Amino acid sequence: MPADLHDEAETNERGRVRLTPDLEAEVLDRTIAALTPLEEADKLSSLLLQLTPSFSPGRHSLDELSPLIERVAPRRVAIELRHRGWMEGERAEETLRFLSEAGAVYVAVDAPLEEHVPIMPPIDAVTRDDLAYLRAHGRNAHGYLTGKTVAERFGWRYTDDELEEVARRTGALAEDADEVRMMFNNNRSDDAPTAAQRFRRLLGQDPGPPPIDPQQRLIE
């Protein structure tokens, strides 16, 4: 949050900022303004909204997302839910219907095949004809649930077979969407860029330059 807004904002007994509709709107407007250079350079495909597992069907409604989606329009918003309750049973259809009617992009995920609250099921869907989105978090079930750091939670080296599986999923999404965005979030060391390079090679695309080891970059 910008320092000037933080200084003016009300805080609770713990010193945390108390968000109000006006404050949320101002923060969002400033965020959008900061993205102007990317938009002018045609480098902004969409905005990614990642919700925490605490945003659950029992405590929240998807309608709460409508003001944000409407305020950033016509920019596309990709929404990643992190409470599997949104994509279980009949509620899954309701969730996809909401995103479709709101003009938002459903974010599919590749994650451990475990039935725990913060791990989303491997459901692929297209809620906007012009964009589909898949994020690969790795398949480290133990780390995903107990890891204290990002590296512990998402550290994973994808095998060739796993990358081929992901490729099949993106290929299926491409049948229903004009564009598919694929993002590797197995972000320990160079796990993600290495997976991305191998994935591009698997698809017959230019893999680009090899990833640079983060430790080597510090040395140089």
Backbone as a ProteinNet text record, in pm:
[ID]
protein_1_A
[PRIMARY]
MPADLHDEAETNERGRVRLTPDLEAEVLDRTIAALTPLEEADKLSSLLLQLTPSFSPGRHSLDELSPLIERVAPRRVAIELRHRGWMEGERAEETLRFLSEAGAVYVAVDAPLEEHVPIMPPIDAVTRDDLAYLRAHGRNAHGYLTGKTVAERFGWRYTDDELEEVARRTGALAEDADEVRMMFNNNRSDDAPTAAQRFRRLLGQDPGPPPIDPQQRLIE
[TERTIARY]
84	0	88.7	55	133	144.9	261.5	288.2	188.6	151.6	60.9	-77.1	-122.1	-251.1	-242	-130.3	-112.3	-114	-51.4	-45.2	-182	-267	-398.5	-505.3	-477.7	-579.3	-602.9	-724.9	-757.4	-695.9	-659.1	-601.9	-680.2	-671.3	-738.6	-646	-689.6	-611.4	-475	-459.3	-331.3	-242.9	-291.7	-215.4	-230.1	-321	-342.9	-442.5	-419.4	-505.3	-647.1	-743.1	-883.2	-931.1	-955	-993.1	-1136.6	-1154.6	-1287.5	-1309	-1433.1	-1457.2	-1379.6	-1373.1	-1301.6	-1151.9	-1096.8	-953.9	-922.1	-1004.3	-983.5	-987.1	-1083.4	-1096.7	-973.7	-922.3	-805.3	-681.4	-662.3	-548	-557	-677	-695	-670.1	-719.6	-698.9	-550.1	-477.2	-333.4	-260.3	-305.7	-244.4	-264.9	-386.8	-417.3	-332.9	-319.7	-239.9	-94.3	-43.5	95.7	118	10.1	21.2	16	-4	-18.7	96.9	223.9	333.6	323.3	281.9	266.4	154.2	45.9	-66.2	-27	42.2	81.6	179.6	257.3	353.1	290.9	161.7	89.1	153.5	191.5	256.3	168.9	46.5	-40.7	-151.1	-137.4	-238.8	-360.1	-334.3	-443.8	-389	-478.7	-442.8	-475.4	-387.7	-409.6	-449	-565.3	-612.2	-606.7	-517.2	-504.5	-571.8	-671.2	-743	-684.4	-690.6	-637	-738.7	-694	-787.9	-896.9	-871.8	-973.6	-1094.4	-1076.8	-1191.7	-1266.8	-1353	-1420.6	-1569.1	-1633.8	-1777.6	-1861.1	-1810.8	-1887.3	-1885.4	-1783.3	-1767.6	-1779.9	-1770.7	-1770	-1860.1	-1885	-1962.7	-1880.2	-1894.1	-1821.7	-1866	-1985.3	-2033.4	-1942	-1866.2	-1773.5	-1666.1	-1643.7	-1540.2	-1589.9	-1720.8	-1779	-1729.9	-1725.9	-1679.4	-1538.8	-1449.5	-1312.4	-1310	-1380.7	-1383.3	-1436.5	-1542	-1603.3	-1512	-1440.3	-1357.6	-1236.2	-1182.1	-1062.6	-1097.3	-1223.9	-1265	-1225.1	-1186.7	-1195.6	-1074.5	-989.3	-875.7	-927.4	-864.8	-909.6	-855.2	-940.3	-900.8	-905.1	-791.5	-783.9	-789.8	-881.7	-904.8	-865.2	-772.5	-728.8	-785.9	-877	-936.7	-845.7	-839.9	-751.6	-823.8	-952.4	-1030.2	-1107.1	-1076.2	-1130.6	-1282.7	-1342.8	-1487.7	-1558.1	-1491.4	-1551.5	-1566.4	-1487.7	-1488.9	-1526.3	-1612.6	-1660.9	-1811.6	-1856.7	-1999.7	-2069.8	-2194.3	-2274.3	-2217.3	-2144.1	-2089.6	-1989.2	-1923.3	-1827.5	-1896.8	-2014.6	-2089.2	-2129.2	-2169.1	-2207.7	-2088	-1972.2	-1850.7	-1813.4	-1813.7	-1778.2	-1881.2	-2007.1	-2111.7	-2091.5	-2058.3	-2033.2	-1918.1	-1806.6	-1689.6	-1720.5	-1794.9	-1830	-1917.4	-2019.6	-2110.4	-2041.3	-1942.2	-1869.4	-1759.8	-1730.7	-1624.9	-1486.3	-1476.9	-1347.4	-1293.2	-1163.5	-1095.7	-1075.6	-1121.3	-1096.8	-953.6	-881.5	-743.6	-740.6	-706.8	-688.6	-549.1	-530.2	-399.7	-350.3	-218.6	-155.3	-94	-138.3	-98.1	-98.4	-56.6	-61.1	-203	-213.8	-345.5	-386.1	-409	-449	-578.8	-667	-795	-785.8	-713.8	-702.4	-755.9	-806.1	-873.3	-795.5	-665.8	-595.9	-547.3	-571	-525.2	-643.9	-641.9	-753.2	-748.8	-866.3	-871.2	-829.9	-780.9	-734	-849	-928.1	-1043	-1007.2	-1022	-993.8	-1124.5	-1129.5	-1250.5	-1214.2	-1293	-1275	-1398	-1380.3	-1492.5	-1490.7	-1386.7	-1380.1	-1325.2	-1390.2	-1347	-1207.4	-1165.1	-1038	-917.9	-940.6	-825.8	-854.8	-760	-761.3	-629.8	-628.9	-512.4	-487.4	-360.9	-323.2	-193.6	-191.8	-71.6	-26.2	101.9	158.3	236.5	186.8	247.4	341.6	361.4	440	351.8	408.8	328.3	386	447.7	507	399.2	326.5	213	255	361.9	406.4	445.4	524.1	566	449.8	355.8	240.7	161.9	152	68.6	145.3	273.7	348.5	463.7	498.8	612.9	595.7	703.5	700.7	740.5	818.7	864.1	807.7	816.1	769.9	847.1	977.9	1060.9	1020.8	988.3	947.2	811.5	723.4	588.4	583.3	657.1	641.2	764	861.9	979	943	966.7	932.7	999.6	1062.7	1121.8	1028.4	962	868.9	943.4	888	944.5	892.9	952.3	906	760.7	725.7	588.3	490	529.1	440.7	422	529.2	517.9	429.7	438.4	352.4	206.1	181.7	45.4	-7	77	38.7	14.5	97.1	81.5	-52.2	-93.8	-224	-336.8	-320.9	-424.4	-431.7	-317.3	-319.4	-369.9	-339	-389.2	-540.2	-598.3	-743.7	-805.8	-742	-792.2	-787.3	-682.6	-666.2	-776.4	-843.9	-953.5	-1074.4	-1083.6	-1199.3	-1165.1	-1037.1	-996.3	-899.4	-905	-815.9	-670.4	-650.3	-515.5	-509.9	-397.5	-376.9	-250.2	-262.3	-147.3	-106.7	20	72.9	182.1	167.2	264.1	313.3	445.2	502.8	530.3	475.7	490.8	566.4	636.4	720.9	851.8	837.5	945.2	1045.9	1118	1236.6	1356.8	1451.6	1571.5	1531	1580.9	1547	1446.7	1371	1274.7	1175.7	1120.7	1017.4	1071.3	1177.1	1226.6	1277.8	1334.4	1380.7	1262.7	1155.2	1035.2	974.1	973.1	915.9	994.8	1126.1	1209.9	1186.2	1180.7	1155.8	1015.8	921	783.4	775	842.2	842.8	907.2	1013.1	1078.7	984.2	909.3	813.2	706.1	667.7	565.4	622.1	753.5	815	841.5	843.9	868.8	1014.4	1057.3	1192.7	1205.1	1294.2	1305.3	1372.1	1436.2	1502.9	1634.3	1700	1829.3	1811	1913.8	1902.4	1887.4	1814.3	1799	1934	1946.5	2068.6	2048.4	2141.8	2134.4	2133.9	2034.1	2027.7	2155.7	2218	2341.5	2454.9	2458.4	2561.2	2542.8	2415.9	2389.3	2443.7	2429.6	2480.4	2632.5	2695.5	2841.8	2891.7	2822.5	2864.2	2837.5
-118.5	0	125	227.4	351.2	411.5	466.8	517.9	624.8	713.2	821.2	768.1	664.1	604.9	528.1	461.4	384.5	477.5	592.5	686.1	743.9	758.9	819.2	717	589.5	486.9	458.4	415.9	373.1	235.7	208.9	78.9	15.5	-116.4	-185.8	-193.8	-268.9	-275.8	-341.3	-415.8	-479.6	-394	-277.1	-189.2	-217.6	-307.1	-340.5	-243.1	-212.8	-117.8	-172.4	-86.9	-123.8	-80.4	-177.6	-146.5	-96	10.9	65.5	62.2	70.4	71.3	181.5	299.6	410.6	382.2	324.8	294.4	185.7	83	-24.5	30	119	176	258.8	335.8	419.4	334.2	229.5	140.2	73.9	29.9	-35.9	61.1	184.2	283.6	313	320.6	347.4	228	109.3	-10.3	-12.3	18.5	21.5	127.5	244.3	351.7	308.8	232.1	186.7	87.9	27.5	-70.6	-6.6	123.7	192.6	165.9	171	142.9	4.3	-95.3	-230.1	-233.8	-164.9	-162.3	-92.8	19	94.6	16.1	-72	-155.2	-287.2	-301.9	-425	-546.5	-530.3	-638.3	-690.6	-642	-683.5	-773.2	-902.1	-996.9	-997.1	-1002.4	-1007.8	-978.5	-957.1	-942.4	-1073.1	-1117.4	-1241.9	-1210.1	-1259.3	-1243.2	-1378.9	-1391.3	-1515.5	-1496.3	-1578.2	-1569.4	-1668.9	-1638.4	-1727	-1836.1	-1945.6	-2050.6	-2000.4	-1889.2	-1836.2	-1780.9	-1754.5	-1713.1	-1840.9	-1883	-2012.2	-1994.1	-2096.3	-2088.5	-2067.3	-2114.7	-2100.9	-1961.3	-1882.4	-1749.1	-1636.1	-1668.7	-1563.7	-1598.9	-1496.8	-1514	-1464.1	-1530.1	-1485.8	-1346.6	-1306.7	-1173.1	-1064.5	-1097.2	-1000	-959.3	-1042.4	-1013.9	-922.1	-908.1	-832.3	-688.3	-612.9	-473.8	-462.2	-552.8	-548.1	-579.2	-683.8	-722.7	-608.3	-543.2	-433.3	-311.2	-285.8	-165.2	-173.2	-292.1	-303.9	-328.2	-352.5	-372.4	-250.8	-270.3	-393.5	-486.6	-460.4	-550.7	-685.8	-790.7	-924.8	-962.6	-1025.4	-1068.9	-1220.8	-1282.3	-1427.2	-1454.4	-1539.9	-1562.8	-1704.2	-1712.3	-1841.5	-1861.1	-1954.9	-1988.4	-2087.3	-2078.6	-2167.5	-2237.5	-2247.9	-2332.8	-2428.5	-2557.2	-2653.8	-2663.8	-2612.4	-2616.2	-2545.5	-2448	-2376.5	-2465.5	-2571.6	-2655.9	-2800.1	-2817.8	-2950.7	-2959.4	-3073.1	-3097.8	-2994.7	-2963.9	-2869	-2728.1	-2697.3	-2562	-2532.7	-2634.3	-2612.4	-2548.4	-2598.6	-2541.5	-2398	-2371.3	-2235.6	-2141.5	-2190.2	-2109	-2072.4	-2170.1	-2145	-2056	-2072.1	-1986.9	-1841.8	-1822.1	-1685.9	-1622	-1692.9	-1637.8	-1606.6	-1694.9	-1674.2	-1550.4	-1537.9	-1423.6	-1293.4	-1302	-1182.6	-1143.9	-1232.1	-1204.5	-1227.3	-1310	-1339.7	-1472	-1490.1	-1610.8	-1707.3	-1829.4	-1932.3	-1982.2	-1987.6	-2035.9	-2182	-2269.4	-2410.8	-2428.8	-2535.1	-2554.7	-2697.7	-2711.3	-2841.5	-2841.8	-2934.2	-2937.4	-3081.7	-3105.5	-3242.2	-3298.7	-3426.3	-3490.7	-3534.6	-3436.2	-3460.5	-3385.6	-3445.4	-3381.5	-3304.5	-3194.6	-3104.6	-2967.9	-2893.5	-2766.3	-2673.4	-2646.7	-2549.4	-2603.1	-2731.1	-2788.8	-2804.7	-2730.7	-2734	-2860.4	-2912.6	-3030.9	-2993.9	-3090.4	-3062.5	-3050.9	-2947.1	-2923.5	-2813.7	-2841.9	-2743.9	-2689.6	-2559.2	-2497.1	-2364.1	-2325.7	-2197.5	-2112.4	-1998.2	-1910.2	-1781.6	-1762.7	-1654.3	-1712.9	-1683.9	-1741.7	-1696.1	-1578.6	-1523.1	-1560.3	-1625.7	-1656.4	-1772.4	-1865.3	-1971.9	-1962.8	-2013.8	-1994.5	-2121.6	-2164	-2278.3	-2245.7	-2268.4	-2245.2	-2376.8	-2405.5	-2530.2	-2503.1	-2555.9	-2531.2	-2641.9	-2743	-2857.1	-2956.5	-3071.1	-3178.2	-3227.8	-3137.1	-3169.7	-3160.6	-3269.3	-3268.3	-3232.1	-3292.6	-3265.2	-3118.3	-3068.9	-2930.1	-2834.1	-2868.2	-2782.5	-2756.7	-2858.5	-2849	-2805.1	-2833.6	-2805.1	-2707.3	-2674.8	-2587	-2449.3	-2395.6	-2262.6	-2153.7	-2190.8	-2093.9	-2130.3	-2035.2	-2059.9	-2175.6	-2177.8	-2284.2	-2420.7	-2426	-2553.2	-2598.3	-2504.1	-2538.9	-2578.6	-2506.1	-2524.1	-2580.2	-2624.5	-2683.8	-2815.4	-2821.8	-2943.9	-2943.6	-3055.5	-3073.4	-3160.7	-3100.5	-3175.9	-3278.2	-3398.7	-3501.5	-3479.2	-3547.8	-3536.6	-3582.1	-3690.3	-3740.5	-3639.8	-3575	-3475.5	-3354.6	-3312.6	-3200	-3236.3	-3358.7	-3402.4	-3402.3	-3437.7	-3434	-3290.6	-3198.8	-3057.6	-3007.3	-3050.8	-3009.9	-3056.5	-3175.8	-3224.8	-3138.2	-3094.8	-3010.8	-2874.7	-2813.8	-2684.4	-2699.3	-2812.5	-2836.8	-2845.3	-2909.8	-2919.7	-2782.6	-2700.9	-2565.6	-2482.6	-2503.4	-2426.9	-2456	-2568.1	-2600	-2510.4	-2451.9	-2369.5	-2223.4	-2188.6	-2050.6	-2003.4	-1874.1	-1818.1	-1819	-1806.3	-1793.9	-1870.7	-1935.6	-2006.5	-1953.2	-1912.1	-1867.6	-1979.5	-2016	-2123.7	-2065.7	-2081.7	-2024.7	-2131.5	-2144.2	-2236.3	-2160.9	-2212.6	-2150.3	-2241.5	-2340.3	-2426.4	-2352.3	-2242.4	-2143.3	-2163.7	-2272.5	-2295	-2288.2	-2201.9	-2189.3	-2166.1	-2250.2	-2232.6	-2337.4	-2397.6	-2501.1	-2450.6	-2330.2	-2278.8	-2245.1	-2163.3	-2133.2	-2255.9	-2351.6	-2474.6	-2553.3	-2563.1	-2633.2	-2561.8	-2428.5	-2351.5	-2372.8	-2375.8	-2397.3	-2535.6	-2635.5	-2771.9	-2784.1	-2712.8	-2716.4	-2654.5	-2542.2	-2477.8	-2569.1	-2636	-2728.6	-2843.9	-2891.2	-2998.8	-2957.4	-2829.8	-2778.6	-2739.1	-2755	-2717.8	-2569.5	-2498.3	-2354.7	-2326.1	-2204.3	-2162.3	-2160.4	-2241	-2245.6	-2123.9	-2041.9	-1924	-1958.8	-1859.3	-1884.1	-1968.7	-2042.4	-2125.3	-2039.4	-2089.7	-2014.8	-1994.4	-1883.5	-1853.7	-1894.7	-1970	-2010.3	-1884.7	-1870.1	-1751	-1727.2	-1832.9	-1816.9	-1766.8	-1814	-1769.6	-1622.4	-1578.5	-1438.4	-1350.2	-1395.6	-1318	-1307.9	-1417.2	-1418.2	-1322.1	-1320.7	-1234.3	-1087.8
0	0	0	-82.8	-84.7	54.7	84.7	219.4	261.9	169.1	207.5	245.5	176.6	210.8	342.1	362.9	486.4	607.6	594.8	706.9	739.8	638.6	659.7	698	675.2	696.6	844.6	874.5	1009.9	1033.7	1158.3	1192.4	1306.9	1315.9	1425.6	1546.4	1647.5	1770.4	1750.8	1640.7	1611.7	1521.4	1487.1	1401.1	1253.8	1219.5	1079.2	1016.7	891	821	809.9	841.9	829.1	689.6	605.2	467.9	460.6	388	361	210.3	163	18.1	-53.4	7.4	-56.4	-64.5	41.9	42.5	-58.7	-64.8	-161.6	-303.8	-330.4	-464.4	-501.2	-405.3	-432.2	-459	-380.1	-400.8	-537.3	-573.6	-702.9	-817.3	-804.8	-910.4	-929.5	-820.4	-831.2	-892.2	-858.6	-917	-1067.6	-1109.7	-1252.7	-1323.1	-1259.9	-1319.5	-1335.9	-1240.3	-1246.8	-1360.3	-1407.9	-1515.6	-1654.2	-1658.7	-1786.7	-1883.8	-1840.1	-1934.4	-1997.6	-1919.2	-1973.9	-2076.5	-2046.6	-2140.7	-2270.1	-2258.1	-2376.8	-2463.1	-2400.6	-2474.6	-2517.7	-2492	-2525.7	-2459.8	-2332.9	-2258.1	-2143.8	-2133.4	-2024	-2078	-2054.4	-2101.1	-2010.1	-1880.2	-1783.3	-1645.1	-1552.3	-1412.1	-1341.8	-1253.6	-1180.5	-1037.3	-997.2	-860.3	-791.4	-694.1	-617.8	-482.4	-456.7	-330.4	-230.5	-104.7	-2.5	29.9	92.5	132.4	226.2	295.7	386.6	311.5	180.9	99.5	63.4	152.5	140.3	111.9	57	28.8	154.4	267.7	390.6	449	413.5	473.1	372.3	245.7	144.2	26.8	-54.7	-177.2	-294.6	-408	-527.2	-570.8	-532.5	-566.6	-510.6	-407	-349.6	-450	-550.7	-650.4	-761.4	-772.7	-884.2	-891.7	-780.4	-790.4	-848	-809.5	-861.1	-1010.2	-1049.7	-1190.9	-1276.2	-1227.2	-1302	-1305.8	-1197	-1190.4	-1282.3	-1301	-1385.4	-1532.2	-1562.5	-1701.6	-1785	-1911.7	-1991.4	-1977.8	-1880.5	-1858.5	-1810.5	-1856.3	-1819	-1681.1	-1601.2	-1467.6	-1461.4	-1430.5	-1411.4	-1261.5	-1219.7	-1077.1	-1037.9	-942.4	-890.2	-750.2	-738.8	-610.3	-538.2	-406.5	-331.1	-216.2	-229	-137.8	-227.1	-220.5	-315	-308	-201.1	-190.4	-304.7	-366.6	-479.1	-601.8	-609.8	-729.7	-698.2	-600.2	-565.9	-586.1	-637.4	-652.8	-739.4	-702.8	-779.9	-774	-666.6	-655.1	-766.7	-819.2	-927.7	-1047.4	-1082.3	-1194.4	-1164.5	-1040.6	-1002	-1009.6	-967.6	-971.2	-1114.6	-1201.7	-1341.6	-1409.2	-1372	-1428.9	-1386.5	-1260	-1212.1	-1288.5	-1299.9	-1368.1	-1513.5	-1578.6	-1718.5	-1734.5	-1650.5	-1660.6	-1622.1	-1533.3	-1490.5	-1589	-1684.9	-1781.2	-1724.9	-1620.6	-1558.8	-1611.1	-1596.4	-1643.7	-1527	-1542.8	-1441.6	-1455.7	-1343.8	-1344.6	-1301.9	-1395.4	-1363.9	-1304.9	-1228.2	-1165.5	-1182.3	-1182.4	-1168.7	-1030	-946.3	-806.4	-758.1	-634.6	-582.3	-587.8	-613.1	-618.3	-478.2	-394.1	-255.7	-228.6	-150.6	-120.2	11	6.4	120.2	78.4	174.9	147.5	54.5	78.3	-6.4	-140.4	-167.9	-294.2	-388.1	-496.1	-590.5	-676.1	-712.2	-799.1	-941.3	-1019.2	-1155.9	-1255.2	-1238.6	-1326.7	-1425.8	-1553.2	-1657.6	-1712.9	-1733.1	-1786.3	-1850.5	-1949.2	-2017.3	-1990.4	-1926.7	-1895.1	-1977.5	-2057.1	-2156	-2284.7	-2395.2	-2522.6	-2564	-2515.5	-2563	-2476.7	-2360.5	-2275.2	-2180.3	-2172.8	-2071.9	-1995.7	-1874.3	-1787.7	-1707.2	-1701.5	-1618.3	-1546.3	-1415.4	-1334.8	-1274.3	-1286.8	-1236.2	-1108.1	-997.7	-866.8	-822.1	-905.4	-861.9	-787.9	-754.7	-695.2	-563.3	-491.6	-362.5	-254.6	-232	-139.6	2.7	50.7	187.7	203.4	109	116.7	101	13.5	-13	114.5	198.6	318.5	442.6	448.9	571.9	553.7	430.7	406.2	467.7	523	583.4	484.2	384.2	285.1	148.2	57.2	-79.2	-141.4	-120.6	-177.7	-122.7	6	66	13.5	-10.3	-53.8	-200.7	-283	-427.2	-497.7	-422.2	-485.5	-554.2	-685.4	-759.8	-896	-929.4	-1061.5	-1144.3	-1240.4	-1324.3	-1409.9	-1417.2	-1504.5	-1646.2	-1742.1	-1880.4	-1892.6	-1826	-1832.8	-1774.1	-1666.6	-1604.3	-1694.9	-1761.4	-1853.8	-1972.8	-2019.1	-2129.1	-2085.8	-1961.2	-1908.5	-1905.3	-1860.2	-1858.2	-2000	-2093.4	-2233.1	-2289.5	-2252.7	-2299.4	-2243.7	-2120.2	-2060.4	-2129.6	-2156.1	-2224.2	-2367	-2429.5	-2564.4	-2567.3	-2466.4	-2458.2	-2433.7	-2350.8	-2326.7	-2454.2	-2533.5	-2657.5	-2758.7	-2743.5	-2834.7	-2810.7	-2690.9	-2656.4	-2632.3	-2635.7	-2609.9	-2717.9	-2749	-2850.4	-2804	-2673.6	-2617.6	-2485.9	-2460.7	-2334.2	-2268.5	-2144.5	-2066.2	-1971.2	-1977.1	-1893.8	-1804.9	-1674.5	-1581	-1483.7	-1472.2	-1374.9	-1244.9	-1136.6	-1005.3	-908.1	-962.4	-878	-851.2	-773.7	-768.4	-656.3	-663	-581	-674.3	-640.9	-723.4	-870	-962.1	-1103.2	-1151.1	-1057.9	-1097.4	-1201.8	-1179.2	-1269.5	-1408.5	-1421	-1555.7	-1630.2	-1556.1	-1620.5	-1675.4	-1596.7	-1642.6	-1762.5	-1757.7	-1867.8	-1996.5	-1984.4	-2102.7	-2162.2	-2077.2	-2125.1	-2184.9	-2125.7	-2175.2	-2314.6	-2334	-2465.5	-2569.8	-2530.1	-2622.7	-2657.5	-2558.4	-2579.8	-2680.3	-2678	-2769	-2904.6	-2921.8	-3048	-3059.8	-2946.8	-2946.6	-2912.2	-2941.7	-2907	-2754.9	-2697.3	-2551.3	-2490.5	-2573.2	-2521.2	-2453.5	-2392.8	-2327.7	-2202.7	-2162	-2041.6	-1917.1	-1817	-1691.4	-1624.2	-1553.6	-1479.4	-1334.4	-1280.8	-1140.9	-1053.4	-963.2	-877.8	-799.1	-749	-672.6	-761	-885.4	-978.5	-1011.5	-1020.7	-1049.7	-937.6	-812.6	-699.9	-703.8	-744.7	-751.2	-857.7	-971.9	-1081.8	-1051.3
[MASK]
++++++++++++++++++++++++++++++++++++++++++++++++++++++++++++++++++++++++++++++++++++++++++++++++++++++++++++++++++++++++++++++++++++++++++++++++++++++++++++++++++++++++++++++++++++++++++++++++++++++++++++++++++++++++++++

